[in-house]
Amino acid sequence: MRVTTLIADDEPVARAGLREMLSRVEWVDCIGEVANGVAAVEAINRLKPELVILDIQMPGMLGTDVLRGCTHRPYALFTTAYGQHAVSAFELGALDYLLKPFGPQRFENAMERVRAALGEPIGSSPIDRLTEALSKSPMRRLFVRRGASLVPVAVDSVAWFESSGDYVIAHAGASRHVVHVSLNRIEARLDPSRFMRIHRTHIVNLSQVKRFRTLGRAGMVAELLGGQQLPVSRTRALELRKVSE
């Protein structure tokens, strides 16, 4: 489940350079490229990429106008030789604004922001805090390490998150993925209408819950569709009982 990406730039050399840099990002799938603003609007609405790398100065319309004219709203990285459109770009929710010429390291930094916006729970450094401020929507993916690779995992596929010391285990079907962040930070990036913190060590995907079963006067467990039973804290159990009354 890689991140679908569209390139929009009127310069063939620039498109080739972006393709080359994207080829080194293992979690990205480049699904197309266009060379003008009108074609960019059409391709974005038709292909519905999750990310568009968009030049500001293109024939037909500005890159900022492209985003305004789209019914589909992808994440956006702007690339340009001109700095005067940066404010407009960030007002439209751009994750980054790359001034040409930029090299692989600058591009890698921008893609880290994309990864954070899409689902990587992040730390507490200044750049992490900036990225978190730019990434308000609930995450759709986790990026987990598998050997030397980063593998995207759909958040909806995770039945529950379990705190284990300094890291979290994401249980997705028969797979267990280790994420090296706190459960609190993951909770802050999840959709609260779909995930519930039921215990200090567990967050559950509500679509995977068969039922909440009471145990005596104060006890409760969450029974999952896969047969697992997870403890529910006393406080959460009381809240759930009040809802069901």
C-alpha positions as CSV (number, residue, x, y, z in Angstrom):
1,M,0.0,0.0,0.0
2,R,2.4,2.6,-1.2
3,V,1.8,6.3,-1.5
4,T,0.5,7.3,-4.9
5,T,2.3,10.4,-6.2
6,L,1.9,12.7,-9.3
7,I,4.5,15.0,-10.6
8,A,3.5,18.3,-12.2
9,D,6.3,20.4,-13.7
10,D,6.6,22.0,-17.2
11,E,10.4,21.3,-17.3
12,P,11.4,17.8,-18.6
13,V,14.7,18.0,-16.8
14,A,13.0,18.8,-13.5
15,R,10.5,16.0,-14.0
16,A,13.3,13.5,-14.7
17,G,15.1,14.7,-11.5
18,L,12.0,14.2,-9.4
19,R,11.4,10.8,-10.9
20,E,15.0,9.8,-10.0
21,M,14.7,11.0,-6.4
22,L,11.3,9.4,-6.0
23,S,12.7,6.1,-7.2
24,R,14.9,6.0,-4.1
25,V,11.8,6.3,-1.8
26,E,10.6,2.8,-1.4
27,W,7.2,3.6,0.0
28,V,6.2,5.8,-3.0
29,D,4.5,4.8,-6.3
30,C,4.8,7.5,-9.0
31,I,1.6,7.1,-11.0
32,G,2.1,9.9,-13.6
33,E,3.4,13.3,-14.6
34,V,2.0,16.3,-16.4
35,A,3.5,19.5,-17.8
36,N,0.9,22.2,-17.3
37,G,-1.7,23.5,-14.9
38,V,-4.8,22.4,-16.8
39,A,-3.5,18.9,-17.2
40,A,-2.5,18.8,-13.5
41,V,-6.1,19.6,-12.4
42,E,-7.5,16.9,-14.7
43,A,-4.9,14.3,-13.6
44,I,-5.3,15.0,-9.9
45,N,-9.1,14.7,-10.1
46,R,-8.9,11.6,-12.2
47,L,-6.0,9.7,-10.6
48,K,-6.6,10.9,-7.1
49,P,-3.0,10.7,-6.0
50,E,-2.3,11.0,-2.3
51,L,0.6,13.3,-2.9
52,V,1.3,15.8,-5.7
53,I,4.7,17.4,-6.3
54,L,3.7,20.6,-7.9
55,D,5.7,23.4,-9.7
56,I,4.4,26.9,-9.0
57,Q,5.1,28.4,-12.4
58,M,3.5,26.3,-15.1
59,P,1.7,27.1,-18.4
60,G,-2.0,27.5,-17.9
61,M,-2.2,28.4,-14.2
62,L,-0.1,28.7,-11.1
63,G,0.5,25.6,-9.0
64,T,-1.5,27.2,-6.2
65,D,-4.4,27.7,-8.5
66,V,-4.2,24.1,-9.5
67,L,-4.9,23.0,-5.9
68,R,-7.7,25.5,-5.6
69,G,-9.3,24.1,-8.8
70,C,-9.2,20.5,-7.7
71,T,-12.1,18.6,-6.3
72,H,-9.7,15.9,-5.0
73,R,-7.3,17.4,-2.4
74,P,-4.0,15.5,-2.1
75,Y,-1.1,16.4,0.1
76,A,1.2,18.8,-1.8
77,L,4.9,19.6,-2.0
78,F,5.6,22.7,-4.0
79,T,8.7,23.2,-6.1
80,T,9.7,26.5,-7.6
81,A,12.5,28.9,-8.4
82,Y,10.5,31.7,-6.9
83,G,9.9,32.3,-3.2
84,Q,7.0,34.8,-3.3
85,H,4.3,32.2,-3.4
86,A,5.3,30.4,-0.2
87,V,2.6,32.1,2.0
88,S,-0.2,31.1,-0.5
89,A,1.2,27.6,-0.7
90,F,1.2,27.0,3.1
91,E,-2.3,28.6,3.3
92,L,-3.4,25.8,1.0
93,G,-1.9,23.2,3.3
94,A,1.3,22.5,1.5
95,L,3.6,20.2,3.5
96,D,6.8,21.9,2.1
97,Y,8.0,24.5,-0.3
98,L,11.2,23.5,-2.1
99,L,13.2,26.3,-3.8
100,K,15.0,25.2,-7.0
101,P,17.7,24.0,-7.3
102,F,17.4,21.6,-4.4
103,G,19.3,18.4,-3.9
104,P,18.5,14.9,-2.6
105,Q,19.0,15.8,1.0
106,R,16.5,18.7,0.9
107,F,14.1,16.4,-1.0
108,E,14.5,13.7,1.6
109,N,13.6,16.1,4.3
110,A,10.5,17.1,2.5
111,M,9.5,13.5,2.1
112,E,10.0,12.9,5.8
113,R,7.2,15.6,6.3
114,V,5.0,13.7,3.9
115,R,5.6,10.5,5.8
116,A,4.7,12.2,9.0
117,A,1.5,13.6,7.6
118,L,0.5,10.3,6.2
119,G,1.1,8.3,9.4
120,E,4.5,8.3,11.0
121,P,4.1,9.2,14.7
122,I,6.9,11.6,15.3
123,G,9.2,12.7,18.1
124,S,9.9,16.0,19.9
125,S,12.7,17.7,18.0
126,P,11.9,21.2,16.5
127,I,11.5,19.9,13.0
128,D,9.2,17.1,14.4
129,R,7.0,19.7,16.2
130,L,6.8,21.7,13.0
131,T,5.8,18.6,11.0
132,E,3.2,17.7,13.6
133,A,1.7,21.2,13.4
134,L,1.4,20.7,9.6
135,S,-0.2,17.3,10.0
136,K,-3.5,17.7,11.8
137,S,-5.6,15.1,10.0
138,P,-5.8,11.5,11.4
139,M,-3.0,9.3,10.1
140,R,-3.9,6.7,7.5
141,R,-0.7,4.7,7.6
142,L,2.0,3.6,9.9
143,F,5.5,3.3,8.5
144,V,7.2,0.3,10.2
145,R,10.8,-1.0,9.7
146,R,11.3,-4.4,8.2
147,G,15.0,-5.1,8.0
148,A,16.5,-2.1,6.1
149,S,13.2,-1.1,4.6
150,L,10.2,1.1,5.6
151,V,6.9,-0.6,5.0
152,P,3.6,1.3,5.0
153,V,0.8,-0.4,7.0
154,A,-2.8,0.8,6.7
155,V,-4.1,2.0,10.1
156,D,-7.5,0.5,9.4
157,S,-5.9,-2.9,9.2
158,V,-4.7,-2.7,12.8
159,A,-7.1,-4.4,15.2
160,W,-5.4,-3.0,18.3
161,F,-2.3,-1.1,19.5
162,E,-0.5,-2.5,22.6
163,S,2.0,-0.6,24.7
164,S,5.1,-2.6,25.5
165,G,7.7,-0.6,27.4
166,D,9.2,2.1,25.2
167,Y,7.5,1.0,22.1
168,V,4.1,0.0,20.7
169,I,3.0,-3.2,19.0
170,A,0.4,-2.8,16.2
171,H,-1.6,-6.0,15.7
172,A,-2.8,-6.3,12.1
173,G,-4.2,-9.7,11.3
174,A,-1.4,-12.3,11.9
175,S,1.3,-9.6,11.8
176,R,2.8,-7.7,14.7
177,H,4.5,-4.4,13.8
178,V,6.8,-2.6,16.3
179,V,6.6,1.2,16.4
180,H,9.2,3.0,18.4
181,V,6.9,5.7,19.9
182,S,4.6,6.0,22.9
183,L,1.0,4.9,22.9
184,N,0.0,8.5,23.8
185,R,1.6,9.8,20.6
186,I,-0.1,7.3,18.4
187,E,-3.4,8.0,20.1
188,A,-3.0,11.7,19.3
189,R,-2.8,10.9,15.5
190,L,-5.7,8.4,15.4
191,D,-9.3,9.1,14.4
192,P,-11.2,9.1,17.7
193,S,-14.4,8.1,16.0
194,R,-12.7,4.8,14.9
195,F,-10.2,4.1,17.7
196,M,-10.7,4.0,21.4
197,R,-8.2,4.0,24.3
198,I,-9.7,1.3,26.5
199,H,-6.8,0.8,28.8
200,R,-3.5,2.5,29.6
201,T,-1.8,-0.2,27.5
202,H,-4.4,-0.7,24.7
203,I,-6.1,1.2,21.9
204,V,-8.7,-0.7,20.0
205,N,-10.1,-0.4,16.5
206,L,-13.8,-0.2,17.1
207,S,-14.6,-1.9,13.7
208,Q,-12.8,-4.9,15.1
209,V,-14.8,-5.1,18.3
210,K,-17.4,-7.8,18.5
211,R,-18.7,-6.6,21.8
212,F,-17.8,-5.2,25.2
213,R,-18.6,-7.9,27.8
214,T,-19.0,-7.1,31.4
215,L,-17.3,-9.1,34.1
216,G,-18.9,-8.7,37.5
217,R,-19.7,-5.3,39.0
218,A,-16.8,-3.3,37.5
219,G,-14.9,-5.5,35.1
220,M,-15.1,-5.4,31.3
221,V,-13.3,-6.9,28.3
222,A,-13.4,-6.0,24.7
223,E,-14.0,-9.1,22.6
224,L,-12.5,-8.7,19.1
225,L,-13.7,-10.4,15.9
226,G,-10.5,-12.4,15.9
227,G,-11.3,-13.9,19.3
228,Q,-8.9,-11.8,21.4
229,Q,-10.0,-10.4,24.7
230,L,-8.5,-7.1,25.8
231,P,-9.0,-5.6,29.3
232,V,-11.0,-2.4,29.7
233,S,-10.0,0.0,32.4
234,R,-12.4,0.6,35.3
235,T,-12.9,4.3,34.2
236,R,-13.6,3.4,30.6
237,A,-15.9,0.5,31.6
238,L,-17.9,3.0,33.7
239,E,-18.2,5.3,30.7
240,L,-19.3,2.5,28.4
241,R,-21.9,1.4,30.9
242,K,-23.3,4.9,31.1
243,V,-23.6,5.1,27.3
244,S,-25.5,1.8,27.2
245,E,-28.0,2.8,29.9
